[in-house]
């Protein structure tokens, strides 16, 4: 049996447990919106490097082929966006292994 979990969504239902203010703060960041969208189409565990590459590819003005640009995205994900999303109970991020390891709430 596999430990791989698919992160799925039917719109913004995964944010329903948050207050309106918490949702607005979380979604105020373009990068977090792109990250949520990317996570809907991936499986976990997922490496930070893979997420950073995917987010960079989806963001306007970021060249996913530019290693330095992807590294900058990875740094902001690691230090800012993934911890905020973990605090909001949208995912579990293991900062020691740089991996999104599990979803914490049902996203169906």
N, C-alpha and C positions, 0 to 999 in steps of 0.2 A: 504494500500500500504506500502511496506517495504522500509526502508531506507538503507538496506544492498546493498552494491555494490561489485561486483566481480571484482577483479583485474586480468586481462587477458593479455596475451602477445603472439605474434607470432614471437618469437625470441627476438632480441634486438631493435625492432621497437620503443619501448617506450623511447629509448635514442636518437632518431633521432633529436630532437630539440636541443641537446647539441653539442657543438663544439667537434672536435676530441680530443683536450687536456682535455676538461671536461670529456668526456667519459673515456679516459685513466685513469685519476685521480680517477674517481668514481669506475671503475672496477679494479683498482690496488689492492684493498682489497679483499682477499678471503672471508671474512665475509660478505661484501656487495654483492658479487656475490651470495653467499648462500642465503642471505636475499632476494635478487631479485627473485631468484628461488622459495623460500618459499612463497613469496607474490603472485606469479602467481597462486598458488593453494589454496589461501585462500579468504575469504570474509572480508570486512571491515564493521563495526568497528571490529578491532582485538586488543586484550589486549597484552601489551608488554610481559607479562609472557608467553602467548601462543606462541608468535613469538620467544622468547628466547629459549623455550623448543624445538621448531621445528628447529631452527638454530643449537642448540647444538646437536640434534639428527643427523643432516646432516653433521656436521663438523667432520673431522677425528681427533681422539684423544680427543674428548670431550664426556664425559659420560652424556647423557641426564637424567639419573637417579640420578646423583649427584647434589643435590640442590645447593651446593656452586658453582659448575661449571656453572649451568644454571644462577645463580645470577650474576656471572662474565660476562657472555654473555649479560644478560639484562642490566648491567651497561654500557657496551661498545655500545650496541644498543642505549640506552637512551641518552648518552652523546656525542656520536660520529656519528654513522652510520645513524640513523634515521634523525637527524638534517641535515646531509649532503645531504641525499636523498630528504628531504623536500626542501632544498635550490636549488636543481636541478629540482624541480617541478615534482618529480616522485610520491610523496605521500603527505599526510597531516598527521602530527603527533601532537597530543595534549599532550604535556609534563605534563600538570597538571593532566590529567586522565590516563596517560601512555597508550594511545590507538592510533593506526593508525585509523583515523576517516574517511578518504576519499581519493580517488585518485584525483589528480589535472589535469591530462592530459589524453586524450583518449589513452588507451593501446590496441586498436584494430587495 
